[in-house]
Structure formats: C-alpha cells, structure tokens
Amino acid sequence: MAANEATAGSHRQKGMGSEEKRVIFASSLGTVFEWYDFYLYATLAPFFAALFFPPGNDTAALLSAFATYAAGFLVRPFGAIIFCRIGDLAGRKYTFLITIVIMGSATFAVGLLPTFDSIGWLAPVLLVLLRLLQGLALGGEYGGAATYVAEHAKPHQRGFATSWIQTTATLGFFLALLVIGACRFFLFEPGDFAEWGWRLPFLVSLVLLVFSVYIRMKLNESPIFTQMQNEGKGSKAPVTESFFRYPNNKYVLLALLGATAGQGVVWYTGQFYVLFFLTITLKVELLTAYLLVGTSLLIGAPLFVFFGWLSDKTGRLKIILAGCLLAALTYFPLFGALTHYVNPDLEAFQNNNPIVLTADTANCQLHIFVGPWSEFSDCDRAKDFLTKSGLSFKTVDAPPGTEAVSVQIGATTLDEWNAETWRETMLAAGYPVRADPAKINWPMTLAILTLFLVYVTMVYGPIAAFLVELFPTKIRYTSMSLPYHIGNGWFGGMLPLVATAMAAASGNIYNGLWYPIVVALMSVVVGTIFLRDAKRHDITA
C-alpha cells in the first residue's frame, strides 16, 4: 500500500505528461459544450418571455422567463447530491458521462417545444421540466470535471490545471453568443429568428452531445480514485459523511458562505446580468450587445488561467475575496458609467425629465410568477411600462379614494394610464427607443465589460482548486459540489430574477445591484474570518 502511494505521488510530482494534458482538454471541451447547453436559455430568455408565457405584461413575462431560468439553478444542488454521491461511490468518469447525456438531450428537446400559442400553459410547464433536467445534470457535471482534473494534476500546478475547467463556463457562454449571433445575422431575418429560428442553436446541441460523449468515452478513471478503491478506503455513505459529520459539514457551510456565494453573484453579474442590462434596460440591439459582451469574454478568458496559476503561488482564497470586494465597491459607479457610455441619450432624457408615478400603491403588485391567477392593475401596467423602458421613477401614493394612475414626465403631467399617450409624450420629450450605435463609446464600454470579467476571473479561476483541497478523496466529489452549486445555483442563478424584481419594485434601474453587493460583502467577511487556504500538496487522503 505504501509503495502504491509513493508511486502515485512520484508520478504526479514529475510534471504534466500527455495523459494529464489529454484529461484537461477532454474534460474542458466536454464541459464547454455542457455550459453552452445550459446558457442558451439564459441568452434567449427575452425571446422566451414572448413565446412561452401569456401576453399582457412584458415585465411580468420576463420575470417568469427568469424564474424558469432560475429553476434550473435552484435544482442544481439536488443534482449535486444525486450524481456526486454516485461519483464518490462508482467513479468520476461514468458519472459525468451520464450528466452530459441528460443535459444534451434536454437542451435538444427545448428546440422542439411547442409555444404558448400552440398548447397554452402546457408550454411553460414542459419548459420548466426540461430546465429542471438541465439543472440536475449540471449539478453533477462541474464537480466531476473539476475533481477529475485535480486528481490528475501535479500538486503544485493544481490551480493552473483546474483553471482550464474554470474557463469552460465563459467559453460555453461565448459559444452560445456566437451561435445565436451567427443564426441571427447569416441565416434568419429578425422576425424569423424570433418566430422559429431560435430553435436552431438548441438543435445544434445534439451534434455537440455526440462529440462530447465520444471524447469522454476515451478517458480513464482518476488514478487517485482508482487507488482509493483498490485499497478499500472509499466512503459507503458520502452524503452522510459530507453533511452530517464534523468537521466536513463545517467546511461545507463555510465554503458556501465564505467563498462560493460571493463568487456566484460576481460571476453572474459580470456575465449575465450585464447582458440583460445592456439589451433590456439600455436598449442595445441584440447583435451589438452580443458583440460587446463576446469581445470582453475573449479578452478576459485567459485571466482564468492566470489567476489559477497565481493561486498556486500566493493562495486561492485571497484572490477570490479580493475579487468579491472590488466588485462590491465598484458596481454602482461602473453600471452608471455603462449607461453614460452606451446610451447617452437615455441618460440625458432621464436627467432632463424626472418621472413621478402617482398611484394607489395598494393595487401595485410584483408578478414574479405569472399564471392563470395573475391579474394586472393599471398601477402594475404603468410600472411595467416604465421599467421596460429602462427608466427610473419615483412612486407616490395617491390620495385616498383615488383610483386613477397618473405620471409626471418632466414638466408634463398625464392624469390617467394610457400606454400610447405616455409613449408619445416620452418621444416628444426626446426618449430614445433604441440605443444609437453611433453614440456607443466602444473603447470605454469594452473597458468596463472587461473589468467585470477581471472580477469574474479573480473569483472563479481559483475556486475549483480551493474546493478540491478542502475535502478528502472519498467524499470530495459530493462535498465540493454542494456548496459550489448552492453558491452559484441559488445565490448566483437567482440574480437576474431577484435584481430585475428589485429594480421594478423600487423604480430604480440600479437597485438590483444591491443583491450581488450584499452577498459579495458577506463572503468577504465570512471568508476572511473563518477560512484559510488548504493548499494540500497530497490530496490522496
């Protein structure tokens, strides 16, 4: 047994050979495709709002689309428990073969779904079910890929090796933007893409699925896991040992609150919420927004590997927490600057025309989950109108007995709710329906978007190595996956829904930023006080 340990250790000390490089490449490429599948929904959510949910309130429909989007994230920890238990009992390789088949099949099926116009409420129900399958699959995928690579890696290059896995989410997102953008630009007219062309990126996932399965079938099981199994050291109850035995359960909780929660909100703010902010709030045309965000992704992607490499030298945790702190301190000024450089006409209109909404606020409700039970008051419709226009507004309670909704737009007061009249008044006052591409300051906009990516790479590049080193081999897959998927799936995945709802409820387009700021600061405090880098040179135990 001692000889086996010495052999395994010396093998990993020699350096990164062809087998290790093949493992990193194959694991990363398969995970890129899986993230592509998962993030197609996120990128196309504005289309789903119109296709899979009933008409009548655009903001409510968008929130429902985001709620369905969030459902995939909410179920990820359960996927972690189900599949990661299998991974700790039966092996890493075959577990994430199963997850990629589930993910690819569910994504392909989304491309075949009938819309609300065809089958009514069954359409969003089926969409949610497929989204749940995607979330379950992703819950088992990431921990398997990260653990698999880490267990092949040279001890002093674990951060560098696992950082390639960390690039996959961003590259998968970039691939989704690229395929969607190519479909919109080369294959379909805008109307055709909105009607049925959006299905093609989902159907393409079948090709990626076959390719991914073929690549992963060629891989061997993790040598550390194989050695552990041969020596009879495996866990018979990884879930119990991970979450119900001290000190592992303590580290699971601290990893969540002190690292992955903050990492999750910084990641989703810098890659997804900013895309929705550009297209929905700032009225940037979709292809232009994809080009801006996609360019920043390409510029920033190498930094995942850089910060993974740096974490091998300086430690993982301090880089993660520094990224959380910088993001929390700068989000408000950076998003304000983004408005200034992307849509100066909208900024000027807002500054020159303060908006005050007067309504019986008791009749105003926030419709996060739209269903047959939903009824929209004039106050709801007025807030929806202003929010989807990308405008901040102040809400004043109407005098008792006043049912009419009125609005003051600059010096003009309109005494009742009428969408067409409000729109004409805004247009007469200089409201820009779309961001003028000629007025977008591309260098400054790209600089801001790339800075968001720097924060993302700081928190995400070292996180896999940090989590792997917290837990022993026999429960590593299970223990690291749950805090990761709660932090990213619940704290991060809920961000578009929560932030959009906060902005709509408050009447301030920037108020949704309080959510990632508070969560990031929580991780800074908890991580600084209670966590330390493990940096285990030997992760065979």
Secondary structure, 3 states (H helix, E strand, C coil): CHHHHHHHHHHHHHCCCHHHHHHHHHHHHHHHHHHHHHHHHHHHHHHHHHHCCCCCCHHHHHHHHHHHHHHHHHCHHHHHHHHHHHHHHHCHHHHHHHHHHHHHHHHHHHCCCCCHHHHCCHHHHHHHHHHHHHHHHHHHHHHHHHHHHHCCCCHHHHHHHHHHHHHHHHHHHHHHHHHHHHHHHHHCCHHHHHHHHCHHHHHHHHHHHHHHHHHHHCCCCCHHHHHHHHCCCCCCCHHHHHHCCCCHHHHHHHHHHHHHHHHHHHHHHHHHHHHHHHHHHCCCCHHHHHHHHHHHHHHHCHHHHHHHHHHHHHCCHHHHHHHHHHHHHHHHHHHHHHHHHHCHHHHHHHHHCCEEEEECHHHCCCCCCCCCCCCCCHHHHHHHHHHHCCCCCEEEECCCCCCCCEEEECCEEECCCCHHHHHHHHHHCCCCCCCCHHHCCHHHHHHHHHHHHHHHHHHHCCHHHHHHCCCCHHHHHHHHHHHHHHHHHHHHCCHHHHHHHHHHHHCCCCHHHHHHHHHHHHHHHHHHHHCCCCCCCCCCC
